[in-house]
Amino acid sequence: MEAAALFILSSIYRKRAGGVMHMVSLYKESDLTTEEKDALLDVDRPIRVAIEAIKILIEKDRQSKADY
């Protein structure tokens, strides 16, 4: 729902849009190891995913322009 407005506007203006959501499940703290807690709260992971997605789009754009 948070990204719905972004997707609607991008559709209207015929622009690309994407979203990477960081979701955290609620567990009892005693059920998780320290590494698991850190992994759940790691905000760097979704940022890296977004960066890689943009790199892929850039490469596809370059390939499609070379095909013309």
CHARMM-style PDB file with segment names, atoms N, HN, CA, C and O in Angstrom:
ATOM      1  N   MET     1       0.818  -1.193   0.000  1.00  0.00      PROA
ATOM      2  CA  MET     1       0.000   0.000   0.000  1.00  0.00      PROA
ATOM      3  C   MET     1       0.861   1.256   0.000  1.00  0.00      PROA
ATOM      4  O   MET     1       0.484   2.274  -0.580  1.00  0.00      PROA
ATOM      5  N   GLU     2       2.007   1.181   0.645  1.00  0.00      PROA
ATOM      6  HN  GLU     2       2.313   0.354   1.116  1.00  0.00      PROA
ATOM      7  CA  GLU     2       2.842   2.370   0.748  1.00  0.00      PROA
ATOM      8  C   GLU     2       3.355   2.821  -0.607  1.00  0.00      PROA
ATOM      9  O   GLU     2       3.559   4.015  -0.828  1.00  0.00      PROA
ATOM     10  N   ALA     3       3.567   1.880  -1.512  1.00  0.00      PROA
ATOM     11  HN  ALA     3       3.402   0.911  -1.332  1.00  0.00      PROA
ATOM     12  CA  ALA     3       4.118   2.205  -2.822  1.00  0.00      PROA
ATOM     13  C   ALA     3       3.035   2.353  -3.888  1.00  0.00      PROA
ATOM     14  O   ALA     3       3.353   2.622  -5.046  1.00  0.00      PROA
ATOM     15  N   ALA     4       1.787   2.187  -3.532  1.00  0.00      PROA
ATOM     16  HN  ALA     4       1.528   1.969  -2.591  1.00  0.00      PROA
ATOM     17  CA  ALA     4       0.704   2.212  -4.518  1.00  0.00      PROA
ATOM     18  C   ALA     4       0.656   3.532  -5.280  1.00  0.00      PROA
ATOM     19  O   ALA     4       0.501   3.532  -6.501  1.00  0.00      PROA
ATOM     20  N   ALA     5       0.785   4.639  -4.587  1.00  0.00      PROA
ATOM     21  HN  ALA     5       0.910   4.638  -3.594  1.00  0.00      PROA
ATOM     22  CA  ALA     5       0.740   5.950  -5.256  1.00  0.00      PROA
ATOM     23  C   ALA     5       1.892   6.088  -6.245  1.00  0.00      PROA
ATOM     24  O   ALA     5       1.716   6.624  -7.339  1.00  0.00      PROA
ATOM     25  N   LEU     6       3.054   5.609  -5.864  1.00  0.00      PROA
ATOM     26  HN  LEU     6       3.197   5.173  -4.975  1.00  0.00      PROA
ATOM     27  CA  LEU     6       4.213   5.653  -6.756  1.00  0.00      PROA
ATOM     28  C   LEU     6       3.943   4.862  -8.028  1.00  0.00      PROA
ATOM     29  O   LEU     6       4.241   5.335  -9.124  1.00  0.00      PROA
ATOM     30  N   PHE     7       3.379   3.659  -7.895  1.00  0.00      PROA
ATOM     31  HN  PHE     7       3.136   3.275  -7.004  1.00  0.00      PROA
ATOM     32  CA  PHE     7       3.102   2.819  -9.053  1.00  0.00      PROA
ATOM     33  C   PHE     7       2.008   3.417  -9.932  1.00  0.00      PROA
ATOM     34  O   PHE     7       2.088   3.338 -11.157  1.00  0.00      PROA
ATOM     35  N   ILE     8       1.010   4.000  -9.334  1.00  0.00      PROA
ATOM     36  HN  ILE     8       0.945   4.065  -8.338  1.00  0.00      PROA
ATOM     37  CA  ILE     8      -0.067   4.619 -10.106  1.00  0.00      PROA
ATOM     38  C   ILE     8       0.460   5.805 -10.899  1.00  0.00      PROA
ATOM     39  O   ILE     8       0.178   5.932 -12.091  1.00  0.00      PROA
ATOM     40  N   LEU     9       1.223   6.673 -10.243  1.00  0.00      PROA
ATOM     41  HN  LEU     9       1.451   6.570  -9.275  1.00  0.00      PROA
ATOM     42  CA  LEU     9       1.774   7.834 -10.941  1.00  0.00      PROA
ATOM     43  C   LEU     9       2.745   7.429 -12.041  1.00  0.00      PROA
ATOM     44  O   LEU     9       2.750   8.024 -13.118  1.00  0.00      PROA
ATOM     45  N   SER    10       3.559   6.428 -11.777  1.00  0.00      PROA
ATOM     46  HN  SER    10       3.555   5.944 -10.902  1.00  0.00      PROA
ATOM     47  CA  SER    10       4.494   5.987 -12.805  1.00  0.00      PROA
ATOM     48  C   SER    10       3.748   5.413 -14.003  1.00  0.00      PROA
ATOM     49  O   SER    10       4.193   5.566 -15.140  1.00  0.00      PROA
ATOM     50  N   SER    11       2.635   4.763 -13.765  1.00  0.00      PROA
ATOM     51  HN  SER    11       2.273   4.638 -12.841  1.00  0.00      PROA
ATOM     52  CA  SER    11       1.818   4.238 -14.849  1.00  0.00      PROA
ATOM     53  C   SER    11       1.199   5.376 -15.665  1.00  0.00      PROA
ATOM     54  O   SER    11       1.196   5.335 -16.895  1.00  0.00      PROA
ATOM     55  N   ILE    12       0.688   6.368 -14.987  1.00  0.00      PROA
ATOM     56  HN  ILE    12       0.690   6.402 -13.987  1.00  0.00      PROA
ATOM     57  CA  ILE    12       0.077   7.522 -15.672  1.00  0.00      PROA
ATOM     58  C   ILE    12       1.101   8.247 -16.536  1.00  0.00      PROA
ATOM     59  O   ILE    12       0.817   8.598 -17.681  1.00  0.00      PROA
ATOM     60  N   TYR    13       2.290   8.469 -15.987  1.00  0.00      PROA
ATOM     61  HN  TYR    13       2.521   8.184 -15.057  1.00  0.00      PROA
ATOM     62  CA  TYR    13       3.329   9.208 -16.697  1.00  0.00      PROA
ATOM     63  C   TYR    13       4.245   8.308 -17.528  1.00  0.00      PROA
ATOM     64  O   TYR    13       5.227   8.775 -18.105  1.00  0.00      PROA
ATOM     65  N   ARG    14       3.920   7.026 -17.583  1.00  0.00      PROA
ATOM     66  HN  ARG    14       3.122   6.646 -17.114  1.00  0.00      PROA
ATOM     67  CA  ARG    14       4.684   6.044 -18.363  1.00  0.00      PROA
ATOM     68  C   ARG    14       6.173   6.060 -18.022  1.00  0.00      PROA
ATOM     69  O   ARG    14       7.036   6.135 -18.897  1.00  0.00      PROA
ATOM     70  N   LYS    15       6.436   5.987 -16.738  1.00  0.00      PROA
ATOM     71  HN  LYS    15       5.735   5.926 -16.027  1.00  0.00      PROA
ATOM     72  CA  LYS    15       7.803   5.927 -16.206  1.00  0.00      PROA
ATOM     73  C   LYS    15       7.966   4.632 -15.424  1.00  0.00      PROA
ATOM     74  O   LYS    15       6.988   4.012 -15.006  1.00  0.00      PROA
ATOM     75  N   ARG    16       9.188   4.247 -15.239  1.00  0.00      PROA
ATOM     76  HN  ARG    16       9.983   4.750 -15.579  1.00  0.00      PROA
ATOM     77  CA  ARG    16       9.468   3.050 -14.447  1.00  0.00      PROA
ATOM     78  C   ARG    16       9.401   3.370 -12.961  1.00  0.00      PROA
ATOM     79  O   ARG    16       9.723   4.475 -12.523  1.00  0.00      PROA
ATOM     80  N   ALA    17       8.982   2.394 -12.222  1.00  0.00      PROA
ATOM     81  HN  ALA    17       8.721   1.497 -12.578  1.00  0.00      PROA
ATOM     82  CA  ALA    17       8.976   2.530 -10.766  1.00  0.00      PROA
ATOM     83  C   ALA    17       9.144   1.143 -10.160  1.00  0.00      PROA
ATOM     84  O   ALA    17       8.741   0.137 -10.745  1.00  0.00      PROA
ATOM     85  N   GLY    18       9.726   1.115  -9.018  1.00  0.00      PROA
ATOM     86  HN  GLY    18      10.053   1.932  -8.543  1.00  0.00      PROA
ATOM     87  CA  GLY    18       9.898  -0.151  -8.323  1.00  0.00      PROA
ATOM     88  C   GLY    18       9.950   0.087  -6.834  1.00  0.00      PROA
ATOM     89  O   GLY    18      10.082   1.220  -6.372  1.00  0.00      PROA
ATOM     90  N   GLY    19       9.846  -0.969  -6.109  1.00  0.00      PROA
ATOM     91  HN  GLY    19       9.738  -1.890  -6.484  1.00  0.00      PROA
ATOM     92  CA  GLY    19       9.898  -0.842  -4.662  1.00  0.00      PROA
ATOM     93  C   GLY    19      10.538  -2.065  -4.038  1.00  0.00      PROA
ATOM     94  O   GLY    19      10.340  -3.193  -4.489  1.00  0.00      PROA
ATOM     95  N   VAL    20      11.292  -1.824  -3.018  1.00  0.00      PROA
ATOM     96  HN  VAL    20      11.453  -0.908  -2.652  1.00  0.00      PROA
ATOM     97  CA  VAL    20      11.884  -2.897  -2.227  1.00  0.00      PROA
ATOM     98  C   VAL    20      11.394  -2.683  -0.800  1.00  0.00      PROA
ATOM     99  O   VAL    20      11.669  -1.656  -0.179  1.00  0.00      PROA
ATOM    100  N   MET    21      10.676  -3.658  -0.302  1.00  0.00      PROA
ATOM    101  HN  MET    21      10.453  -4.492  -0.807  1.00  0.00      PROA
ATOM    102  CA  MET    21      10.112  -3.521   1.033  1.00  0.00      PROA
ATOM    103  C   MET    21      10.939  -4.320   2.036  1.00  0.00      PROA
ATOM    104  O   MET    21      11.351  -5.449   1.767  1.00  0.00      PROA
ATOM    105  N   HSD    22      11.164  -3.723   3.172  1.00  0.00      PROA
ATOM    106  HN  HSD    22      10.829  -2.807   3.391  1.00  0.00      PROA
ATOM    107  CA  HSD    22      11.892  -4.383   4.256  1.00  0.00      PROA
ATOM    108  C   HSD    22      10.854  -4.835   5.264  1.00  0.00      PROA
ATOM    109  O   HSD    22      10.212  -4.016   5.922  1.00  0.00      PROA
ATOM    110  N   MET    23      10.696  -6.134   5.381  1.00  0.00      PROA
ATOM    111  HN  MET    23      11.217  -6.799   4.846  1.00  0.00      PROA
ATOM    112  CA  MET    23       9.692  -6.682   6.282  1.00  0.00      PROA
ATOM    113  C   MET    23      10.366  -7.389   7.444  1.00  0.00      PROA
ATOM    114  O   MET    23      11.371  -8.080   7.275  1.00  0.00      PROA
ATOM    115  N   VAL    24       9.812  -7.211   8.593  1.00  0.00      PROA
ATOM    116  HN  VAL    24       8.996  -6.651   8.731  1.00  0.00      PROA
ATOM    117  CA  VAL    24      10.357  -7.841   9.790  1.00  0.00      PROA
ATOM    118  C   VAL    24       9.230  -8.608  10.465  1.00  0.00      PROA
ATOM    119  O   VAL    24       8.169  -8.053  10.753  1.00  0.00      PROA
ATOM    120  N   SER    25       9.470  -9.874  10.711  1.00  0.00      PROA
ATOM    121  HN  SER    25      10.331 -10.325  10.477  1.00  0.00      PROA
ATOM    122  CA  SER    25       8.498 -10.678  11.452  1.00  0.00      PROA
ATOM    123  C   SER    25       8.718 -10.497  12.942  1.00  0.00      PROA
ATOM    124  O   SER    25       9.830 -10.228  13.395  1.00  0.00      PROA
ATOM    125  N   LEU    26       7.674 -10.644  13.671  1.00  0.00      PROA
ATOM    126  HN  LEU    26       6.770 -10.863  13.303  1.00  0.00      PROA
ATOM    127  CA  LEU    26       7.770 -10.509  15.117  1.00  0.00      PROA
ATOM    128  C   LEU    26       7.927 -11.893  15.744  1.00  0.00      PROA
ATOM    129  O   LEU    26       7.036 -12.738  15.660  1.00  0.00      PROA
ATOM    130  N   TYR    27       9.048 -12.094  16.354  1.00  0.00      PROA
ATOM    131  HN  TYR    27       9.772 -11.408  16.422  1.00  0.00      PROA
ATOM    132  CA  TYR    27       9.328 -13.335  17.073  1.00  0.00      PROA
ATOM    133  C   TYR    27       9.617 -12.975  18.514  1.00  0.00      PROA
ATOM    134  O   TYR    27       9.933 -11.832  18.842  1.00  0.00      PROA
ATOM    135  N   LYS    28       9.501 -13.975  19.361  1.00  0.00      PROA
ATOM    136  HN  LYS    28       9.244 -14.904  19.095  1.00  0.00      PROA
ATOM    137  CA  LYS    28       9.970 -13.773  20.728  1.00  0.00      PROA
ATOM    138  C   LYS    28      11.483 -13.636  20.657  1.00  0.00      PROA
ATOM    139  O   LYS    28      12.148 -14.416  19.976  1.00  0.00      PROA
ATOM    140  N   GLU    29      12.015 -12.674  21.340  1.00  0.00      PROA
ATOM    141  HN  GLU    29      11.475 -12.041  21.894  1.00  0.00      PROA
ATOM    142  CA  GLU    29      13.466 -12.456  21.273  1.00  0.00      PROA
ATOM    143  C   GLU    29      14.244 -13.683  21.696  1.00  0.00      PROA
ATOM    144  O   GLU    29      15.359 -13.904  21.225  1.00  0.00      PROA
ATOM    145  N   SER    30      13.673 -14.479  22.575  1.00  0.00      PROA
ATOM    146  HN  SER    30      12.767 -14.299  22.957  1.00  0.00      PROA
ATOM    147  CA  SER    30      14.381 -15.666  23.049  1.00  0.00      PROA
ATOM    148  C   SER    30      14.483 -16.740  21.964  1.00  0.00      PROA
ATOM    149  O   SER    30      15.328 -17.629  22.057  1.00  0.00      PROA
ATOM    150  N   ASP    31      13.629 -16.665  20.936  1.00  0.00      PROA
ATOM    151  HN  ASP    31      12.942 -15.943  20.861  1.00  0.00      PROA
ATOM    152  CA  ASP    31      13.641 -17.659  19.864  1.00  0.00      PROA
ATOM    153  C   ASP    31      14.729 -17.407  18.823  1.00  0.00      PROA
ATOM    154  O   ASP    31      15.018 -18.285  18.009  1.00  0.00      PROA
ATOM    155  N   LEU    32      15.331 -16.224  18.838  1.00  0.00      PROA
ATOM    156  HN  LEU    32      15.096 -15.511  19.499  1.00  0.00      PROA
ATOM    157  CA  LEU    32      16.285 -15.846  17.798  1.00  0.00      PROA
ATOM    158  C   LEU    32      17.696 -15.742  18.334  1.00  0.00      PROA
ATOM    159  O   LEU    32      17.926 -15.338  19.474  1.00  0.00      PROA
ATOM    160  N   THR    33      18.642 -16.121  17.475  1.00  0.00      PROA
ATOM    161  HN  THR    33      18.455 -16.450  16.549  1.00  0.00      PROA
ATOM    162  CA  THR    33      20.052 -15.902  17.825  1.00  0.00      PROA
ATOM    163  C   THR    33      20.401 -14.449  17.516  1.00  0.00      PROA
ATOM    164  O   THR    33      19.629 -13.750  16.861  1.00  0.00      PROA
ATOM    165  N   THR    34      21.528 -14.008  17.971  1.00  0.00      PROA
ATOM    166  HN  THR    34      22.155 -14.577  18.504  1.00  0.00      PROA
ATOM    167  CA  THR    34      21.978 -12.644  17.708  1.00  0.00      PROA
ATOM    168  C   THR    34      22.128 -12.408  16.211  1.00  0.00      PROA
ATOM    169  O   THR    34      21.777 -11.338  15.714  1.00  0.00      PROA
ATOM    170  N   GLU    35      22.650 -13.401  15.486  1.00  0.00      PROA
ATOM    171  HN  GLU    35      22.935 -14.270  15.889  1.00  0.00      PROA
ATOM    172  CA  GLU    35      22.822 -13.270  14.037  1.00  0.00      PROA
ATOM    173  C   GLU    35      21.480 -13.132  13.332  1.00  0.00      PROA
ATOM    174  O   GLU    35      21.346 -12.349  12.391  1.00  0.00      PROA
ATOM    175  N   GLU    36      20.483 -13.895  13.788  1.00  0.00      PROA
ATOM    176  HN  GLU    36      20.592 -14.530  14.553  1.00  0.00      PROA
ATOM    177  CA  GLU    36      19.159 -13.816  13.186  1.00  0.00      PROA
ATOM    178  C   GLU    36      18.512 -12.464  13.452  1.00  0.00      PROA
ATOM    179  O   GLU    36      17.867 -11.901  12.567  1.00  0.00      PROA
ATOM    180  N   LYS    37      18.676 -11.938  14.657  1.00  0.00      PROA
ATOM    181  HN  LYS    37      19.199 -12.395  15.376  1.00  0.00      PROA
ATOM    182  CA  LYS    37      18.141 -10.611  14.977  1.00  0.00      PROA
ATOM    183  C   LYS    37      18.787  -9.552  14.097  1.00  0.00      PROA
ATOM    184  O   LYS    37      18.107  -8.671  13.572  1.00  0.00      PROA
ATOM    185  N   ASP    38      20.107  -9.644  13.939  1.00  0.00      PROA
ATOM    186  HN  ASP    38      20.659 -10.361  14.365  1.00  0.00      PROA
ATOM    187  CA  ASP    38      20.820  -8.674  13.111  1.00  0.00      PROA
ATOM    188  C   ASP    38      20.368  -8.761  11.655  1.00  0.00      PROA
ATOM    189  O   ASP    38      20.225  -7.735  10.989  1.00  0.00      PROA
ATOM    190  N   ALA    39      20.142  -9.975  11.156  1.00  0.00      PROA
ATOM    191  HN  ALA    39      20.258 -10.809  11.697  1.00  0.00      PROA
ATOM    192  CA  ALA    39      19.699 -10.160   9.770  1.00  0.00      PROA
ATOM    193  C   ALA    39      18.310  -9.558   9.551  1.00  0.00      PROA
ATOM    194  O   ALA    39      18.046  -8.971   8.502  1.00  0.00      PROA
ATOM    195  N   LEU    40      17.428  -9.700  10.531  1.00  0.00      PROA
ATOM    196  HN  LEU    40      17.641 -10.177  11.384  1.00  0.00      PROA
ATOM    197  CA  LEU    40      16.083  -9.141  10.398  1.00  0.00      PROA
ATOM    198  C   LEU    40      16.091  -7.617  10.359  1.00  0.00      PROA
ATOM    199  O   LEU    40      15.249  -7.003   9.704  1.00  0.00      PROA
ATOM    200  N   LEU    41      17.024  -7.022  11.049  1.00  0.00      PROA
ATOM    201  HN  LEU    41      17.708  -7.521  11.581  1.00  0.00      PROA
ATOM    202  CA  LEU    41      17.062  -5.563  11.137  1.00  0.00      PROA
ATOM    203  C   LEU    41      18.067  -4.933  10.189  1.00  0.00      PROA
ATOM    204  O   LEU    41      18.290  -3.724  10.246  1.00  0.00      PROA
ATOM    205  N   ASP    42      18.677  -5.726   9.318  1.00  0.00      PROA
ATOM    206  HN  ASP    42      18.496  -6.708   9.271  1.00  0.00      PROA
ATOM    207  CA  ASP    42      19.700  -5.237   8.392  1.00  0.00      PROA
ATOM    208  C   ASP    42      19.053  -4.439   7.267  1.00  0.00      PROA
ATOM    209  O   ASP    42      18.452  -5.021   6.364  1.00  0.00      PROA
ATOM    210  N   VAL    43      19.168  -3.114   7.310  1.00  0.00      PROA
ATOM    211  HN  VAL    43      19.656  -2.641   8.044  1.00  0.00      PROA
ATOM    212  CA  VAL    43      18.586  -2.280   6.261  1.00  0.00      PROA
ATOM    213  C   VAL    43      19.494  -2.184   5.040  1.00  0.00      PROA
ATOM    214  O   VAL    43      19.063  -1.698   3.994  1.00  0.00      PROA
ATOM    215  N   ASP    44      20.721  -2.628   5.148  1.00  0.00      PROA
ATOM    216  HN  ASP    44      21.071  -3.023   5.997  1.00  0.00      PROA
ATOM    217  CA  ASP    44      21.624  -2.591   3.999  1.00  0.00      PROA
ATOM    218  C   ASP    44      21.218  -3.584   2.917  1.00  0.00      PROA
ATOM    219  O   ASP    44      21.445  -3.332   1.734  1.00  0.00      PROA
ATOM    220  N   ARG    45      20.629  -4.692   3.298  1.00  0.00      PROA
ATOM    221  HN  ARG    45      20.445  -4.897   4.259  1.00  0.00      PROA
ATOM    222  CA  ARG    45      20.241  -5.714   2.319  1.00  0.00      PROA
ATOM    223  C   ARG    45      19.244  -5.209   1.285  1.00  0.00      PROA
ATOM    224  O   ARG    45      19.485  -5.372   0.088  1.00  0.00      PROA
ATOM    225  N   PRO    46      18.129  -4.601   1.700  1.00  0.00      PROA
ATOM    226  CA  PRO    46      17.192  -4.092   0.685  1.00  0.00      PROA
ATOM    227  C   PRO    46      17.806  -2.989  -0.172  1.00  0.00      PROA
ATOM    228  O   PRO    46      17.465  -2.853  -1.347  1.00  0.00      PROA
ATOM    229  N   ILE    47      18.702  -2.210   0.404  1.00  0.00      PROA
ATOM    230  HN  ILE    47      18.979  -2.320   1.359  1.00  0.00      PROA
ATOM    231  CA  ILE    47      19.372  -1.163  -0.375  1.00  0.00      PROA
ATOM    232  C   ILE    47      20.242  -1.803  -1.452  1.00  0.00      PROA
ATOM    233  O   ILE    47      20.255  -1.342  -2.594  1.00  0.00      PROA
ATOM    234  N   ARG    48      20.969  -2.861  -1.097  1.00  0.00      PROA
ATOM    235  HN  ARG    48      20.958  -3.235  -0.170  1.00  0.00      PROA
ATOM    236  CA  ARG    48      21.798  -3.563  -2.085  1.00  0.00      PROA
ATOM    237  C   ARG    48      20.932  -4.191  -3.176  1.00  0.00      PROA
ATOM    238  O   ARG    48      21.315  -4.195  -4.346  1.00  0.00      PROA
ATOM    239  N   VAL    49      19.778  -4.716  -2.802  1.00  0.00      PROA
ATOM    240  HN  VAL    49      19.467  -4.713  -1.851  1.00  0.00      PROA
ATOM    241  CA  VAL    49      18.862  -5.293  -3.784  1.00  0.00      PROA
ATOM    242  C   VAL    49      18.410  -4.216  -4.776  1.00  0.00      PROA
ATOM    243  O   VAL    49      18.399  -4.449  -5.984  1.00  0.00      PROA
ATOM    244  N   ALA    50      18.042  -3.057  -4.270  1.00  0.00      PROA
ATOM    245  HN  ALA    50      18.051  -2.868  -3.288  1.00  0.00      PROA
ATOM    246  CA  ALA    50      17.599  -1.958  -5.143  1.00  0.00      PROA
ATOM    247  C   ALA    50      18.716  -1.519  -6.082  1.00  0.00      PROA
ATOM    248  O   ALA    50      18.475  -1.278  -7.264  1.00  0.00      PROA
ATOM    249  N   ILE    51      19.925  -1.415  -5.568  1.00  0.00      PROA
ATOM    250  HN  ILE    51      20.122  -1.612  -4.608  1.00  0.00      PROA
ATOM    251  CA  ILE    51      21.058  -1.015  -6.400  1.00  0.00      PROA
ATOM    252  C   ILE    51      21.307  -2.034  -7.505  1.00  0.00      PROA
ATOM    253  O   ILE    51      21.540  -1.658  -8.654  1.00  0.00      PROA
ATOM    254  N   GLU    52      21.260  -3.308  -7.170  1.00  0.00      PROA
ATOM    255  HN  GLU    52      21.071  -3.614  -6.236  1.00  0.00      PROA
ATOM    256  CA  GLU    52      21.464  -4.346  -8.184  1.00  0.00      PROA
ATOM    257  C   GLU    52      20.353  -4.320  -9.233  1.00  0.00      PROA
ATOM    258  O   GLU    52      20.617  -4.522 -10.418  1.00  0.00      PROA
ATOM    259  N   ALA    53      19.123  -4.073  -8.810  1.00  0.00      PROA
ATOM    260  HN  ALA    53      18.909  -3.909  -7.847  1.00  0.00      PROA
ATOM    261  CA  ALA    53      18.013  -3.985  -9.766  1.00  0.00      PROA
ATOM    262  C   ALA    53      18.219  -2.830 -10.731  1.00  0.00      PROA
ATOM    263  O   ALA    53      17.958  -2.971 -11.926  1.00  0.00      PROA
ATOM    264  N   ILE    54      18.678  -1.700 -10.237  1.00  0.00      PROA
ATOM    265  HN  ILE    54      18.890  -1.585  -9.267  1.00  0.00      PROA
ATOM    266  CA  ILE    54      18.932  -0.550 -11.098  1.00  0.00      PROA
ATOM    267  C   ILE    54      20.061  -0.851 -12.079  1.00  0.00      PROA
ATOM    268  O   ILE    54      20.001  -0.459 -13.245  1.00  0.00      PROA
ATOM    269  N   LYS    55      21.091  -1.549 -11.600  1.00  0.00      PROA
ATOM    270  HN  LYS    55      21.140  -1.867 -10.654  1.00  0.00      PROA
ATOM    271  CA  LYS    55      22.191  -1.936 -12.498  1.00  0.00      PROA
ATOM    272  C   LYS    55      21.681  -2.818 -13.636  1.00  0.00      PROA
ATOM    273  O   LYS    55      22.089  -2.654 -14.786  1.00  0.00      PROA
ATOM    274  N   ILE    56      20.792  -3.750 -13.315  1.00  0.00      PROA
ATOM    275  HN  ILE    56      20.460  -3.884 -12.381  1.00  0.00      PROA
ATOM    276  CA  ILE    56      20.227  -4.637 -14.333  1.00  0.00      PROA
ATOM    277  C   ILE    56      19.414  -3.836 -15.348  1.00  0.00      PROA
ATOM    278  O   ILE    56      19.519  -4.073 -16.551  1.00  0.00      PROA
ATOM    279  N   LEU    57      18.608  -2.897 -14.873  1.00  0.00      PROA
ATOM    280  HN  LEU    57      18.522  -2.705 -13.895  1.00  0.00      PROA
ATOM    281  CA  LEU    57      17.825  -2.066 -15.784  1.00  0.00      PROA
ATOM    282  C   LEU    57      18.713  -1.229 -16.688  1.00  0.00      PROA
ATOM    283  O   LEU    57      18.435  -1.093 -17.879  1.00  0.00      PROA
ATOM    284  N   ILE    58      19.777  -0.669 -16.136  1.00  0.00      PROA
ATOM    285  HN  ILE    58      20.004  -0.780 -15.168  1.00  0.00      PROA
ATOM    286  CA  ILE    58      20.711   0.127 -16.941  1.00  0.00      PROA
ATOM    287  C   ILE    58      21.330  -0.732 -18.032  1.00  0.00      PROA
ATOM    288  O   ILE    58      21.431  -0.305 -19.183  1.00  0.00      PROA
ATOM    289  N   GLU    59      21.745  -1.940 -17.673  1.00  0.00      PROA
ATOM    290  HN  GLU    59      21.663  -2.287 -16.739  1.00  0.00      PROA
ATOM    291  CA  GLU    59      22.356  -2.836 -18.657  1.00  0.00      PROA
ATOM    292  C   GLU    59      21.354  -3.213 -19.746  1.00  0.00      PROA
ATOM    293  O   GLU    59      21.715  -3.250 -20.922  1.00  0.00      PROA
ATOM    294  N   LYS    60      20.110  -3.490 -19.380  1.00  0.00      PROA
ATOM    295  HN  LYS    60      19.817  -3.459 -18.424  1.00  0.00      PROA
ATOM    296  CA  LYS    60      19.089  -3.824 -20.372  1.00  0.00      PROA
ATOM    297  C   LYS    60      18.811  -2.635 -21.287  1.00  0.00      PROA
ATOM    298  O   LYS    60      18.617  -2.813 -22.490  1.00  0.00      PROA
ATOM    299  N   ASP    61      18.791  -1.425 -20.729  1.00  0.00      PROA
ATOM    300  HN  ASP    61      18.949  -1.281 -19.752  1.00  0.00      PROA
ATOM    301  CA  ASP    61      18.599  -0.230 -21.551  1.00  0.00      PROA
ATOM    302  C   ASP    61      19.741  -0.070 -22.545  1.00  0.00      PROA
ATOM    303  O   ASP    61      19.509   0.260 -23.708  1.00  0.00      PROA
ATOM    304  N   ARG    62      20.951  -0.296 -22.106  1.00  0.00      PROA
ATOM    305  HN  ARG    62      21.140  -0.564 -21.161  1.00  0.00      PROA
ATOM    306  CA  ARG    62      22.106  -0.185 -23.004  1.00  0.00      PROA
ATOM    307  C   ARG    62      22.033  -1.222 -24.111  1.00  0.00      PROA
ATOM    308  O   ARG    62      22.346  -0.917 -25.262  1.00  0.00      PROA
ATOM    309  N   GLN    63      21.630  -2.433 -23.786  1.00  0.00      PROA
ATOM    310  HN  GLN    63      21.376  -2.681 -22.851  1.00  0.00      PROA
ATOM    311  CA  GLN    63      21.506  -3.487 -24.801  1.00  0.00      PROA
ATOM    312  C   GLN    63      20.407  -3.168 -25.811  1.00  0.00      PROA
ATOM    313  O   GLN    63      20.579  -3.387 -27.010  1.00  0.00      PROA
ATOM    314  N   SER    64      19.292  -2.657 -25.331  1.00  0.00      PROA
ATOM    315  HN  SER    64      19.152  -2.480 -24.357  1.00  0.00      PROA
ATOM    316  CA  SER    64      18.189  -2.361 -26.250  1.00  0.00      PROA
ATOM    317  C   SER    64      18.536  -1.188 -27.162  1.00  0.00      PROA
ATOM    318  O   SER    64      18.104  -1.169 -28.315  1.00  0.00      PROA
ATOM    319  N   LYS    65      19.301  -0.211 -26.683  1.00  0.00      PROA
ATOM    320  HN  LYS    65      19.652  -0.226 -25.746  1.00  0.00      PROA
ATOM    321  CA  LYS    65      19.725   0.914 -27.528  1.00  0.00      PROA
ATOM    322  C   LYS    65      20.751   0.450 -28.548  1.00  0.00      PROA
ATOM    323  O   LYS    65      20.798   0.977 -29.659  1.00  0.00      PROA
ATOM    324  N   ALA    66      21.571  -0.524 -28.189  1.00  0.00      PROA
ATOM    325  HN  ALA    66      21.533  -0.952 -27.286  1.00  0.00      PROA
ATOM    326  CA  ALA    66      22.575  -1.048 -29.123  1.00  0.00      PROA
ATOM    327  C   ALA    66      21.907  -1.852 -30.230  1.00  0.00      PROA
ATOM    328  O   ALA    66      22.459  -1.968 -31.324  1.00  0.00      PROA
ATOM    329  N   ASP    67      20.730  -2.408 -29.964  1.00  0.00      PROA
ATOM    330  HN  ASP    67      20.282  -2.314 -29.075  1.00  0.00      PROA
ATOM    331  CA  ASP    67      20.024  -3.205 -30.961  1.00  0.00      PROA
ATOM    332  C   ASP    67      19.420  -2.347 -32.071  1.00  0.00      PROA
ATOM    333  O   ASP    67      19.125  -2.859 -33.151  1.00  0.00      PROA
ATOM    334  N   TYR    68      19.235  -1.070 -31.824  1.00  0.00      PROA
ATOM    335  HN  TYR    68      19.474  -0.654 -30.946  1.00  0.00      PROA
ATOM    336  CA  TYR    68      18.618  -0.200 -32.835  1.00  0.00      PROA
ATOM    337  C   TYR    68      19.571   0.152 -33.902  1.00  0.00      PROA
ATOM    338  OT1 TYR    68      19.216   0.876 -34.832  1.00  0.00      PROA
TER     339      TYR     68
END
